[in-house]
Structure formats: structure tokens, C-alpha cells
Amino acid sequence: MRACVMFMVVFTTLLPAVALAQSTEAEALRRELDQLRRQQEESQKTIDALSERLKRLESAPPAPAPATTPTPPLGQAPGNPSSQMTPLSAADLLRPRQPFGLYQQRGAGQMLFDMGVTGDFVANLTQHNVQKAEGGTFPGQENTFFPREIELSLFGQIDPFASGLVRVEAGQDRRGGDINVSLAEAFITLLALPYGTQARLGTMRNRFGWSNNVHEHDLPWVDRPDVYRIFFGDEGLRESGVEATWVPDFLPFYVELLGGVFNGENETAFGRGVLTQPLVTGRVRAFFELGDTQALQAGASVASGQTRARLRSTLVGYDLKYKYRPDGWLHPLLTVGTEGIYSVRRVERGVDVDGDGAADFGEKGWRDSFGWYGWAELQPWRRWALGARYDSTQYPDAPGWQWAIEPYVSFFPSEFLRFRLAYKHTDRQQRFDPAGNGGSARLVDELFFQATFILGAHPAHPF
Amino acid sequence: MPKRFVLLVVVVIAVATVAVPMSQAARKLRVVATIPDLKSLTEAVGGDLVEVDSLTRGTQNAHEAEVRPSMMLKLRRADAVVENGLDLDAWADVAIEGSNNPSIMRGARGRIEISRGIEVLEVPTSRVDRSMGDVHPRGNPHFSLDPGLAPIITQNIVDGLVRIAPEHRAAFEANRKAFLTQLDQRMAEWMKVMAPLKGAKVVVYHPDMIYFLTRFGLVQVGMVEDRPGIPPSPQHLVNLIRAMKDEQVKVVLVEPWNDVKLANRVAEEAGARAIVVASSVGAVKGADNYLAAIDYNIQALAKALQ
């Protein structure tokens, strides 16, 4: 009986809603039909008018050339259209031909995606003992000029529901070594998911913090901050898996929430590499416009997984970035930022009971460490920027810490070419001999030169 | 108690089922334009039925807008986005993709590109590369400030808005007609003002006025930039000043976001005058809407060329 009463209540409550919805739907359909009918009539009229015009044009004499044609600008590049139209002389024919032009291939058979190449070359000079210990910022590459990252990017829409990106990079890891080619990133982004969500699947630079997601050549410094290189390895955090984001639309400011599940293949921080014990990531990012000229972005990130030894490793990070861009300026005048990572790892330590210097048994414990950097950049002129970064990082798997200061100056001849000169002083609390050959790299002074170019398409970078 | 709770839930759901569609039908369409010119034109066409926002301001260079998350928030709430196309606002792709709004992704109904049907000028007919500067392979994208192209642009906007709100077609078309009537009247006045100046030679800082100049019969004989987007070398400036003297150029047109001091210096050396143009709606004081921006440019040019 109770059930019957309940059913009646639900039925009587929903009935008017359903009836109203149905009548609204019928009305909408009727309107749509009328609309379509009108559109068809208009299309027919247009076709008739065009047919009439075509007939008139076909019977009329050819029209004279337009009176006003834009005058080519002074100082036009040698490759301007008019110069290209002149017939080739014998000397021209003997000269080496222009390279294969992708853009010329467009037209009937357009490429349905964009392609870009970036090249990033670095030269570094440092002390001999640092070179011997391979303790510089670019281990094994001290006192060399080397191609750090030559990257081919292919990106575009896969279909109306997804976009794709593939990045293949080549670079030299060791002095005099071979050029290694590897897959840097390859992922699809599902764009048509409901409720303000989006998902990314594949191999990607994780959106952990602000700078981890930025490629080497796009960083505002020559090298990745120490905290990232020490906590995640030279390349930062790059994993295979799935990331999903949600952007709520009811808040007065921008917030993005992110969650991800990955293999956990990063050898430095995790290394388990299986989905049954995955690396789980999360991030929240908020953005505040402080008027038309200033903006602040704040974020918090977390990544938790297992190390190769099946021990828990969790990293929590914060990031802040502020920009001041005077109205009408093509570039920011001042950029200030900071990121920090707190790492908590379960580690196995040897315990020496009898005092003979040798571990008698292993004991599990927690080791925590913290690293951060702060950075400021001033760009008073469009082509020049100068700044400095301060790094301070504890070692996650050993006692001690290091700090570094890195002033730099960047010159941009154009949007697609950049040169950078930097000096970095690193002070390590303990003797550092990663090569194990007796070399020492406690105090390191390095001079960097970086040349970066972009060929072809390159997507804009968000704030 | 549980029974009352269930009843309450049922009533809330029932009310929501009716109220949400009604409120959606009542609210204005949210449209986001990439540049202020398109915001102004969309407002003219959409009237009271739309609420339009712009991703950039008139004082910014539309080529190099910084993609801010605040843009993504605007786009997240948008029913449609109006973009210029021809690679002028290519940065908007990144903002749109970051908005997580499937209604405005490329290929969706809410994506309105207004370059359709425009007779594009300066389309390269040979191989192009970056040695020619920041060249646009599909032609010069700065057509929005040519009032003669406003009928095509507004038609594209109407077509796009009708895709997402077909029930308002008549209103959009009526608004467009009213706007074009107003534009026709102003166009007749502008043509009258510019008629005696036909053939006058001008120099631009960046090649973004070619449609406007062509419409009113002015001739662009050079530009301050060495090549589009590339700052001038001293040698280029020397050649330019010499050419300006030879050609008796009286005016250098400069955008508010460009190097106005350099434009002034070049103009001074060549015995000309630099004027800051409304390179977009809102670029200068008084250019608050589309018609006002065109009017500002006409009056400024007429004054400088007399």
C-alpha cells in the first residue's frame, strides 16, 4: 500500500513535467521544420540568382583588371611573389635549388596537421675537476657544445572529437656519443567529453607543477631547475598513462582540477612501472587576473607511487607565477615565479648493531627532503630579457643539500630565434663524485651559451 | 522522515526538470570573440540576445596575445566563439582547447570563423618561409577594419549564431540589416571625406591597414618594419626615409602597441607625421565600437593628409 502511495506521488509530480517537456519538444521540432523550409526556399532563390549571374557573365566580354592593387612594401624580401614570377636564367638553373617546400604542397592535397621543428644547442664551460667527476649541470657533456634537443612535433585534430600530438626528439647524452632518437611525447586529447572534462591518453610530460610541463627549449633558463633534476631526473617527470581535467564554470576565477594514473616508470622518484601499483597524480591550478596588466597563477600538485624496491614515494609540490605586462606591451616587463617540492620516501636503511661498520640488518624508515627555486625576469625591451634563478635542494636519497645561483641574459632576434648566455654557481654540501673516478664537484662554476630556433608551426604557450 | 526526504528529492528533481530548460531558453547567448572588432560586430548583430566578451583588448597586438587561463574560463562558459581566422588569432586554439568546452572546439557548431567569403589580399603566390618575416601563408588577415567587408563578416556571424540559436534568425537578420543601413550612411560620408585624398601615399609600421587603405584608394608605399614582425635595421630605416622623401609621403600609420617613438622619429626625419591609428576597436580613445574606430581612422587620416 505504501509503495502504491509512493508511486502515485512520484507519478503525479513528474507527469506535468513530462507533458510540458513533450509539448516544448514538439514546438521546437515544428519551429525547426519551418526554419528548414525557409532555408530551402532561400537556397533555391540564391541558386537561381547565381545561375542568372553566371549566364550573364558567360555572355559578357572579359572584365578589366581592378584599378587598385596593393603596392608591395619597400624592403620586401627577395623571395617576394613578383621576383619569383620572372623566368629563370641559365645561372639560376645552375644554382642549387630551394629545399622542398611543404607549404607549396598545400592546395588540393593539404596536410591535415601542423608540423614544427625546434632545435636547441647548448655550450658549457666549467672546471676540469667538474668535467672529470661528471658533476656539471649536463653530466658527461662538460666543456662541450652539443645538440641538447632537436624536436619534431606533429599536431592537429584527429577528428571532431580528439586532437593528437607526437613529439620525437633527438639529442646527444654523452660527450662524443651517438645522437639518440626517442619518443618524447605522443598523446591524444579527448575534447568532446561532457561537464567541462577532458582526458589525455598516451606518453606525456606530466602536469606536475608549472615548469615540468614545459619543454627544455621553452624554459626561461638554460637548464631545468635543480629541484626537478634531482627529484625526477634530468628530463623531469614524463610518464605513460591517462590524465583527466575538469574546469568548473561556476567559480568567479579559473580553476583546473587534474587527476592522472600512470605506469610510474620514472627511475629517480618511482620506478615500479606497473599499472597494478600505479603512479597517481593530482593537481589544482587557479588563476587570478589582478587588473588588465597583472596576473597570478597558483598551483599545488601531488604524485604518489612505488619505487623499484616496492616502497612508497610521494611528492607534493607548489607553484606560483606572477606577471606584470604594461598595457599594450608585446611582452611582460616582470615575471616572478617559484616552485617547491616536498618528497617523502620509504627507504631501507642498514643498522649496525655491533659497531663493526657493517650493517647487520635492514630497517625500513621514512626520509623526507625539500627543494625549491625562485626566479625573476625583467624584459624592458622586446628583444632582451635578463633574470636570475636561485635553487636550493636537499638530496632525496642521501643526506645534505646544494644551492645554486644562475643569472642570465636572453636575446630574441625574432619570435623564432633566441640566444641565451648564463652563468651558474653551484655549491654542494658534500663531495660529489657521480663518475666514481676520484673527481670532485663540490663547487661548480659553469658558463652556458644556448641557441634555440623554431621552424614551422609551434603552438602558443599558456601563461 | 525517510519518506518525506524521498518526496522532497522527487519534487526537487521535478522542478529542476522543468525549470532548467526554461532558464536556459531565457538566458542570453554567451559569445566570446577573439578580437575587439569582432566583439563589436557580434554585439551589433546579436543585439539584446547575446552577451559578448573579447579575449584581447584593442591596445594589444592580436598576433601575439598571451594565452591566459582567464581566457579559458570565458571560453568554458561560451555558447560560441567568433574568430578572425587566417592565422591572426591562431593562439586562440590553445585557449579553446584548455577551456574543456566541446561546444566550441574546431568543427563544433559554436565555432564561427568570419574569414569565409573574404577576398583575401597579399596571398603569397610562391613559396613562403620565415625569411620573409612573420608572413601569413593564407594572406593578410587584417580585413576586419575594412568597412566594405563588414557585410560579409556580419553575414558569417549571423550564420554562426543561427546554428546555435535558430529560433532567433529573424532577430539577428533584422539587427544586421539595421547595422548595415547605419554603415551605408557612414560609408557615404567617409567616401566623401576620402575622395580628394585618393592616391595619397602612406607608410605603415606593420602591414595591417592594407584593406582599409585599398578601400579608400590610398597607396601603401612602405613599412617601418623590415619585414612583417621583424624590427627594422638602421639601413632599412635610412632607405625608408629616403623613399618617403622621394615619394613625398606625409603620413606614417602606427598601432598603439608598436614603437610609436620610432614611428615619430622616422616621420620627423622624412618631413612627415606619425599618427596612431585605431588598429582595432578600443585601440585609442574614442574608438569604442566598430563604426567609431573606422570614423577615428578616417578623420585622423584626412586631417594628416590635408
Contacts between the chains, C-beta under 8 A, distances in Angstrom:
chain1	res1	chain2	res2	distance
A	6	B	3	7.5
A	6	B	6	7.3
A	9	B	7	6.2
A	9	B	10	6.9
A	10	B	10	5.4
A	13	B	10	5.4
A	13	B	11	6.0
A	13	B	14	4.6
A	14	B	10	7.6
A	14	B	13	8.0
A	14	B	14	5.5
A	14	B	17	7.6
A	16	B	14	7.9
A	16	B	18	7.7
A	17	B	14	5.0
A	17	B	17	4.5
A	17	B	18	4.9
A	20	B	18	5.8
A	21	B	17	6.9
A	21	B	18	7.5
A	21	B	21	7.4
A	24	B	21	6.9
A	31	B	166	7.4
A	31	B	167	5.8
A	32	B	166	6.6
A	35	B	166	4.9
A	35	B	167	7.9
A	35	B	169	6.8
A	68	B	214	5.5
A	68	B	217	6.3
A	70	B	121	5.7
A	70	B	122	6.4
A	70	B	210	5.3
A	70	B	213	7.7
A	70	B	214	5.8
A	70	B	220	6.5
A	71	B	219	5.3
A	71	B	220	5.6
A	71	B	221	5.8
A	73	B	204	8.0
A	73	B	207	6.3
A	73	B	220	6.6
A	73	B	221	7.8
A	73	B	222	5.6
A	73	B	223	4.7
A	74	B	221	6.7
A	74	B	222	3.5
A	74	B	223	7.0
A	74	B	239	6.8
A	74	B	240	6.0
A	74	B	243	5.4
A	75	B	222	7.0
A	75	B	223	7.6
A	75	B	226	6.0
A	75	B	227	7.2
A	75	B	236	5.3
A	75	B	239	6.5
A	75	B	240	7.1
A	76	B	132	7.9
A	76	B	227	7.6
A	77	B	131	5.9
A	77	B	132	4.1
A	77	B	133	7.0
A	77	B	227	5.7
A	79	B	126	6.9
A	79	B	127	6.9
A	79	B	128	7.5
A	79	B	129	7.0
A	79	B	131	6.4
A	79	B	132	5.8
A	80	B	126	8.0
A	80	B	132	7.3
A	81	B	124	6.0
A	81	B	125	4.6
A	81	B	126	5.3
A	84	B	125	7.4
A	84	B	126	3.6
A	84	B	127	7.4
A	85	B	125	7.6
A	85	B	126	7.5
A	98	B	127	6.4
A	101	B	127	4.2
A	101	B	129	7.4
A	103	B	127	6.6
A	103	B	128	5.8
A	103	B	129	7.9
A	103	B	137	5.5
A	104	B	127	5.3
A	106	B	137	7.8
A	157	B	106	5.5
A	157	B	107	7.0
A	160	B	105	7.1
A	160	B	106	7.5
A	160	B	107	3.9
A	160	B	108	6.9
A	163	B	97	6.7
A	189	B	97	7.0
A	191	B	97	6.8
A	191	B	102	6.0
A	191	B	105	4.6
A	192	B	102	4.2
A	192	B	105	6.8
A	193	B	100	7.7
A	193	B	102	6.9
A	194	B	102	7.4
A	196	B	76	6.2
A	196	B	100	4.6
A	196	B	101	6.9
A	197	B	100	6.2
A	198	B	100	4.6
A	245	B	100	6.4
A	246	B	100	7.1
A	247	B	72	6.7
A	247	B	73	7.4
A	247	B	76	5.2
A	247	B	98	7.8
A	247	B	99	6.7
A	247	B	100	4.4
A	249	B	73	7.5
A	249	B	76	4.8
A	249	B	77	4.9
A	251	B	73	8.0
A	253	B	70	7.6
A	253	B	73	7.1
A	254	B	69	4.0
A	254	B	70	5.7
A	254	B	72	6.0
A	254	B	73	4.1
A	256	B	69	7.2
A	256	B	72	8.0
A	256	B	98	8.0
A	285	B	69	7.3
A	287	B	68	6.8
A	287	B	69	3.6
A	287	B	70	5.9
A	287	B	73	7.7
A	289	B	68	7.2
A	289	B	70	4.8
A	292	B	57	6.8
A	295	B	68	6.1
A	295	B	70	7.3
A	297	B	69	6.8
A	325	B	66	7.1
A	327	B	57	7.6
A	327	B	59	5.4
A	328	B	59	4.2
A	328	B	60	6.7
A	328	B	256	5.6
A	328	B	257	4.5
A	329	B	257	7.5
A	330	B	61	5.5
A	330	B	64	5.6
A	330	B	257	6.3
A	332	B	66	7.8
A	382	B	231	7.4
A	383	B	231	7.0
A	414	B	130	7.7
A	414	B	133	8.0
A	414	B	134	7.8
A	414	B	229	7.0
A	414	B	230	5.9
A	415	B	64	7.6
A	415	B	134	6.7
A	415	B	229	6.6
A	416	B	130	5.9
A	455	B	130	7.7
A	459	B	93	7.2
A	459	B	94	5.6
A	460	B	65	8.0
A	460	B	67	5.1
A	460	B	90	7.2
A	460	B	91	3.8
A	460	B	93	7.8
A	460	B	94	4.7
A	461	B	67	7.0
A	461	B	94	7.6
A	462	B	67	4.4
A	462	B	68	7.3
A	462	B	69	6.8
A	462	B	72	8.0
A	462	B	94	6.0
A	462	B	95	7.5
A	462	B	98	6.3
A	463	B	66	6.4
A	463	B	67	6.6
A	463	B	68	4.9
A	463	B	69	6.0
